[in-house]
Amino acid sequence: MSASNGVLVSAVFSALLLIANGASAQTPPALADLVGARGSSGETQMEARGYQFIKANAVRGEKWAFWWNSQQRECVQVATADGRYSAIQVVPAANCGQAGDPRPVAQGWQDDERRGDAPTLTLICYGEGKKPSTETHSGFRWNPRRDRYESISEVTNSTEDFDAEVQVEISGQRGRIHLSGKLVAVLHSGDSNNWWNLDDLQVSSDRITGRYALNFLNKPKVDIDRRSGRIHIDGMEHFRGECNEGNWADSHRRF
């Protein structure tokens, strides 16, 4: 690669990071005004708008609650931090104990649903992630040639920590993964309602591995340890979490 091409790629990558940092998570329009509301008043509004509380989980200092709207057949995930709603987004209906997503990614999932076949394994995983980011630094720097301090403003690459939830479904030889929050890049493709097919899927008694194409540059690898329940996602974004199915018969592994 020539020097000019390298500079161009670097500039494009930095621009994508700046766009990503300025993007917010997708929020249902009918609930957008509740982001930033206090948790107690937010719960009252959720009920007034036809949502029923289902369950809640905690990750570090953040609470994740699931609400179901039977009229709209919609499950939403509400994140609460410091006593206020920090994010609201639509998630698969299975998170609310309802039937699976009606808009599958691949034709094979449509065939399964027409036959009434349920996924053979459904996992909901919570954890923490890291993604590329940028930081702007301002200050003063000594210029020995001019014998004085001069003001500077620099943009440097860094990483951003975040909490997230993912869902994995396995049906026969097919698999798919649902991403949420900052695991979904601003520029992405190949998904249906934030579901991506898992390519190169390998399922053994102890491990599940595969890849999904977030975009043409980013094809993260998924690695799930069935004994410990730990999930690793490695791409431009990195995610580490713990998965649960709910009930499992084999006492020697999580699922």
C-alpha positions as CSV (number, residue, x, y, z in Angstrom):
1,M,0.0,0.0,0.0
2,S,1.4,3.4,-0.9
3,A,1.8,6.2,1.6
4,S,-1.0,8.2,0.1
5,N,-3.4,5.2,0.3
6,G,-2.4,4.6,3.9
7,V,-3.2,8.2,4.8
8,L,-6.5,7.9,3.1
9,V,-7.5,4.7,4.9
10,S,-6.5,6.2,8.2
11,A,-8.5,9.4,7.5
12,V,-11.6,7.3,6.6
13,F,-11.3,5.1,9.7
14,S,-11.0,8.2,11.9
15,A,-14.0,9.8,10.3
16,L,-16.0,6.6,10.9
17,L,-15.0,6.7,14.6
18,L,-16.2,10.3,14.9
19,I,-19.5,9.4,13.3
20,A,-19.9,6.4,15.7
21,N,-19.2,8.5,18.7
22,G,-21.9,11.0,17.8
23,A,-24.6,8.3,17.2
24,S,-27.1,7.3,19.8
25,A,-28.7,3.9,20.3
26,Q,-31.9,3.3,18.4
27,T,-34.9,4.2,20.6
28,P,-38.6,3.6,19.8
29,P,-40.1,7.0,18.9
30,A,-43.1,6.5,21.2
31,L,-40.7,6.1,24.2
32,A,-37.9,8.6,23.2
33,D,-39.1,11.2,25.7
34,L,-38.5,8.8,28.6
35,V,-34.7,8.7,28.1
36,G,-33.3,10.7,31.0
37,A,-36.5,10.3,33.1
38,R,-36.2,9.2,36.7
39,G,-36.7,5.5,37.1
40,S,-39.9,5.8,39.3
41,S,-41.7,8.2,36.9
42,G,-40.4,6.2,33.9
43,E,-42.0,3.0,35.3
44,T,-45.4,4.9,35.7
45,Q,-45.2,6.1,32.1
46,M,-44.3,2.7,30.7
47,E,-47.4,1.2,32.4
48,A,-49.5,4.1,31.2
49,R,-48.3,3.4,27.6
50,G,-49.3,-0.2,27.7
51,Y,-46.1,-1.9,28.7
52,Q,-45.9,-4.6,31.4
53,F,-42.8,-5.2,33.5
54,I,-41.3,-8.6,32.9
55,K,-37.9,-8.9,34.6
56,A,-34.7,-7.1,35.4
57,N,-30.9,-7.8,35.5
58,A,-28.0,-5.8,36.8
59,V,-24.6,-5.3,35.2
60,R,-22.1,-3.4,37.3
61,G,-24.0,-0.2,38.3
62,E,-26.5,-0.4,35.5
63,K,-29.9,-2.1,35.6
64,W,-31.5,-3.7,32.5
65,A,-35.3,-4.1,32.6
66,F,-37.6,-5.8,30.0
67,W,-41.1,-4.5,29.3
68,W,-43.7,-6.2,27.0
69,N,-46.4,-4.4,25.1
70,S,-49.0,-7.1,24.1
71,Q,-50.9,-4.8,21.8
72,Q,-47.8,-3.9,19.7
73,R,-46.2,-7.3,20.3
74,E,-43.1,-5.4,21.2
75,C,-40.4,-6.2,23.9
76,V,-38.2,-3.2,24.9
77,Q,-35.1,-3.1,27.1
78,V,-34.7,-0.2,29.5
79,A,-31.3,0.6,30.9
80,T,-31.2,2.6,34.2
81,A,-28.0,4.3,35.5
82,D,-27.8,6.7,38.4
83,G,-31.5,6.4,38.9
84,R,-32.5,7.6,35.4
85,Y,-33.4,5.9,32.2
86,S,-30.2,6.0,30.1
87,A,-31.3,4.0,27.0
88,I,-34.5,2.3,25.6
89,Q,-34.4,-0.1,22.6
90,V,-36.4,-2.8,21.0
91,V,-35.1,-6.3,21.6
92,P,-36.2,-9.8,20.5
93,A,-39.6,-10.9,21.9
94,A,-37.9,-14.0,23.6
95,N,-36.4,-11.6,26.1
96,C,-40.0,-11.0,27.4
97,G,-40.8,-14.7,27.3
98,Q,-42.8,-14.4,24.0
99,A,-42.5,-16.0,20.6
100,G,-39.3,-15.4,18.6
101,D,-38.5,-12.5,16.2
102,P,-41.1,-12.5,13.3
103,R,-38.4,-11.2,10.9
104,P,-35.7,-13.8,10.7
105,V,-32.5,-13.2,8.8
106,A,-32.2,-16.2,6.6
107,Q,-34.6,-18.2,4.6
108,G,-33.9,-21.3,6.7
109,W,-35.3,-19.5,9.8
110,Q,-38.5,-18.8,7.8
111,D,-38.8,-22.4,6.9
112,D,-38.4,-23.4,10.6
113,E,-41.1,-21.0,11.7
114,R,-43.5,-22.2,9.1
115,R,-43.0,-25.8,10.4
116,G,-43.4,-24.5,13.9
117,D,-39.9,-25.5,14.9
118,A,-38.4,-23.6,17.8
119,P,-34.6,-22.9,18.0
120,T,-32.8,-25.8,19.7
121,L,-30.8,-23.3,21.9
122,T,-31.5,-19.7,22.9
123,L,-29.0,-17.8,25.0
124,I,-29.2,-14.4,26.5
125,C,-25.8,-12.9,27.5
126,Y,-24.9,-9.9,29.5
127,G,-21.5,-8.3,29.8
128,E,-19.0,-5.5,29.1
129,G,-17.5,-4.4,25.8
130,K,-14.8,-2.2,24.4
131,K,-14.9,-0.3,21.1
132,P,-12.6,2.0,19.2
133,S,-13.1,5.7,20.0
134,T,-11.5,9.1,19.6
135,E,-10.6,11.7,22.1
136,T,-9.9,15.4,21.6
137,H,-7.2,17.0,23.7
138,S,-6.6,20.7,24.1
139,G,-3.8,22.5,25.9
140,F,-0.4,24.1,25.4
141,R,2.9,22.7,24.2
142,W,6.3,24.3,24.3
143,N,7.7,25.2,20.9
144,P,11.6,25.5,21.3
145,R,11.9,27.0,17.8
146,R,9.7,29.9,18.8
147,D,10.8,29.9,22.4
148,R,7.2,29.9,23.7
149,Y,4.1,27.8,24.6
150,E,1.5,27.4,21.8
151,S,-2.1,26.2,22.0
152,I,-2.8,22.7,20.5
153,S,-5.9,20.6,19.8
154,E,-5.3,16.9,19.0
155,V,-7.6,14.0,18.1
156,T,-6.2,10.6,19.3
157,N,-7.5,7.1,19.1
158,S,-8.7,5.4,22.3
159,T,-11.2,2.8,23.5
160,E,-14.6,3.2,25.1
161,D,-16.1,0.8,27.7
162,F,-19.8,0.0,27.6
163,D,-22.4,-2.5,28.9
164,A,-24.4,-4.6,26.4
165,E,-26.7,-7.6,25.9
166,V,-26.6,-10.1,23.1
167,Q,-28.8,-13.1,22.2
168,V,-27.7,-16.2,20.3
169,E,-30.1,-18.7,18.7
170,I,-29.0,-22.1,17.3
171,S,-31.4,-24.1,15.1
172,G,-30.0,-27.3,13.6
173,Q,-26.9,-26.3,11.5
174,R,-27.9,-22.6,11.5
175,G,-27.2,-19.9,14.0
176,R,-27.9,-16.2,14.4
177,I,-26.9,-13.4,16.9
178,H,-28.8,-10.3,18.0
179,L,-26.8,-7.3,19.0
180,S,-27.7,-4.3,21.1
181,G,-26.4,-0.8,21.9
182,K,-22.8,0.0,21.0
183,L,-22.2,-3.4,19.6
184,V,-24.1,-2.3,16.5
185,A,-21.8,-0.1,14.4
186,V,-23.2,3.0,12.8
187,L,-22.3,1.6,9.3
188,H,-23.6,-1.9,9.2
189,S,-25.3,-4.2,6.8
190,G,-26.6,-7.8,6.3
191,D,-28.9,-7.7,9.3
192,S,-32.7,-7.9,10.0
193,N,-33.8,-6.1,13.1
194,N,-30.3,-6.3,14.5
195,W,-30.0,-10.1,13.8
196,W,-27.0,-11.4,11.9
197,N,-26.4,-14.9,10.6
198,L,-23.5,-16.8,12.2
199,D,-21.2,-18.1,9.5
200,D,-18.7,-20.9,9.9
201,L,-20.9,-22.2,12.8
202,Q,-19.4,-25.0,14.8
203,V,-21.4,-26.5,17.7
204,S,-19.8,-29.2,20.0
205,S,-20.7,-30.4,23.4
206,D,-18.4,-27.9,25.0
207,R,-18.1,-24.9,22.6
208,I,-20.0,-22.8,20.1
209,T,-18.0,-20.7,17.6
210,G,-18.9,-18.7,14.5
211,R,-18.6,-15.4,12.8
212,Y,-20.9,-12.6,11.6
213,A,-20.4,-9.9,9.0
214,L,-21.2,-6.6,10.7
215,N,-19.9,-4.8,7.6
216,F,-17.4,-5.4,4.9
217,L,-14.4,-4.5,7.2
218,N,-15.6,-6.0,10.5
219,K,-16.4,-9.7,10.8
220,P,-16.2,-10.5,14.5
221,K,-15.6,-14.0,15.9
222,V,-18.0,-15.4,18.5
223,D,-16.7,-18.0,21.0
224,I,-19.0,-19.5,23.7
225,D,-17.8,-21.9,26.4
226,R,-20.7,-24.1,27.2
227,R,-19.3,-25.2,30.5
228,S,-18.5,-21.8,32.0
229,G,-21.2,-19.9,30.1
230,R,-18.7,-17.3,29.0
231,I,-19.0,-15.6,25.6
232,H,-16.2,-13.7,23.8
233,I,-16.8,-11.5,20.7
234,D,-13.7,-10.2,19.0
235,G,-13.7,-7.8,16.1
236,M,-13.3,-4.0,16.0
237,E,-15.5,-4.2,19.1
238,H,-14.7,-6.6,21.9
239,F,-17.3,-8.1,24.3
240,R,-17.0,-10.3,27.3
241,G,-20.1,-11.7,29.0
242,E,-22.0,-14.5,30.6
243,C,-24.8,-16.5,29.0
244,N,-27.8,-18.2,30.4
245,E,-30.5,-20.3,28.8
246,G,-32.8,-20.5,31.9
247,N,-33.0,-24.2,32.6
248,W,-30.4,-26.9,31.6
249,A,-30.5,-30.6,32.2
250,D,-26.7,-31.3,32.1
251,S,-25.3,-30.5,35.5
252,H,-21.7,-30.4,34.1
253,R,-22.2,-27.5,31.8
254,R,-24.3,-24.3,31.7
255,F,-26.2,-25.2,28.5
